[in-house]
Amino acid sequence: MKWTANNIHYEECIRQWEIRWQEHQKLLEQKRQEEYINSPEYKQQLLEKTQRDLEEKQRELEAKQAQLEIQLARAEYMNTVEKAKSSLWKKAYVVEIVAKKILEKDQKEIDKVLGILKTFMKHKNIDVKNIWIYLTYLLE
């Protein structure tokens, strides 16, 4: 019986020691983590990561802005084309027929016509400008 009681006491002491040892290890680990978090190296790494993340976000925003600017320019262009078409009224039908005839030609001829159309761009007559805008759109 005495041996068993000593054995039980011994095992309880070992269990208590293991518990204290684990608590001590946890405290040491917490202290190491706190020291690491407060270290200049960690703060530098965190700063560099934050900077990389911000630069990536900046690139994403710039790409999105460029895409929106393209969409806006396209919408403005389409608005201009629609205004030109509506101001031409019945003449728009004739311009569409001319565009179909031009598109039947080879690329060299189409480029030649587009070159001639560029001279229409500076014309003072609004109908001529509208014909240029709409015909150029149809030939694209």
Buried (B, 14 or more C-beta within 10 A) or exposed (E): EEEEEEEEEEEEEEEEEEEEEEEEEEEEEEEEEEEEEEEEEEEEEEEEEEEEEEEEEEEEEEEEEEEEEEEEEEEEEEEBBEEBBEBBEEBBEEBBEBBEEBEEEEEEEBEEBBEEBEEBEEEEEEEBBBBBBBBBBBBE
